[in-house]
Amino acid sequence: MAVMWSVIFYTGLAVAAFYFILLQPVLKKQKERKKAVQSLQIGDEVVTTGGIIGEVMDVVTPPDGPTELILQIAPGIKIRALTEAVDRRLTTLETTEEGPQDMSEATSQPETATPNEVSRTSA
């Protein structure tokens, strides 16, 4: 009889360990991803599961289907993607207090390349 209870105890212990070690982090990550996708706004930059990076131009919610995003991947090139295909959000186009950086400082000093580096300046 004691052997039966020890088998039941260790089986329950193994199930609990499986849940807390393997299953709970995955479920938590899925929940966070779903929350992030639901909070997508126009202007957000996202990465799809296929590796395509694009800016959200529109969110289309049909009455009888999955929610679609219109992504602009290059100027003038738009694609449709399902929200399930969004892997993560990269940026949000919100105004910052600092504003854009002054590019004149970056271009005034020429880059010098060492013999082992490739220069990134154009000729």
N, C-alpha and C positions, 0 to 999 in steps of 0.2 A: 504494500500500500504506500509506503514511504517513497518507493521508486517512482510510482505514478505521479505523486505530488511534485517531486523534484523535476520530472520531465515537463510537467505543466508549467512550473515556475521558470525553468530555463527557456522554454519556448516563449513564454510571455516576455521574459527579459530580452530575448533575441528580437522579438517583434518591436518592443519599445526602443531598443538600441537602433534598429533599422530606421524607425520613424524619426528619431531625434538626430541621428548622424547623417542619414542620406536624404530622406524625404522632406523634412522640414525646411532646410535651406533652399531646395529647389522650388517648393511651393511659395516660399517667401519672395524669391526672385521673380517668379511668375506674377505674383500679386503686385509687386513694385513696377514691373514692366507694363502690366495692364493699366495701372494708375497713370503712368507716364504717357502712354499712348492715348488714353482718354483725355488728357490735358493738353494735347497738341493744339497749337494755334497757327494761324497763317503767319508765315515768316520764320517758323522754326526750321532748322536744318536737321535732317534725319539721315540715318543709315538704314538701308533695308537689309534683310537677311541675305540677299544676293550680293551685297557689297556696294550697291548704288547709293551715292550721296546726292541728296537733292533738297531743295527748299520747298516747304509746303505752300502751295499757292491757293488751294481750295480744299474744303472738306465736304464730301458729298455723302449724305445719309439717305439712301433710298428707303421707302417704307417696307419693302419686302426683301432686303438683301443686306450684305455686309457693308460697313462703312468704307468708303473709298477716299483716298487722298490723291490730289493732283499735285505731282511733284515736278518742279523745274530743275532739270539736271544740267542744263546749259542755257545760255540766252536763246530764247525762242524754241527750246525743245522741252516739251512737257510729256509726262507719262502718268498713267493711272496705277495706283498700288493699293492693295488692301491694308487695313490697319494691322492685320496679323503679320504682315510682311515687314513691319517696322521693327528693327532690332533695338535701336536706341536713338535718343535725341542728342544732337551735338551742341547746338547753340539756339538761343532765342534772340530775336532781333529786338531787344529792349534798349531804350536809350540809357546811356551811362552818363555819369556826371563828368567824366574826364573828356569824353568826345574822342574823335579820331586823332591819331597821332600825326604830328607834323612830319611829312615825308621829306622835306627839304634837308633835315639833319641827316637822314639816312643816306641820301644820295650825294651829299657834299663831300663825304670821305670815301675815296675809292678803296675797294677791297684789294688786298694783296694776297696772293696765293703762294703757299709754300710749294716746293717741288712735288710734294706728295698730295697736294690738294688741287682740285679743279676750280678755277675761278668761276663765279656765278654771275659776273658782269657780262653784259652783251657788248660785242665789238661795234 
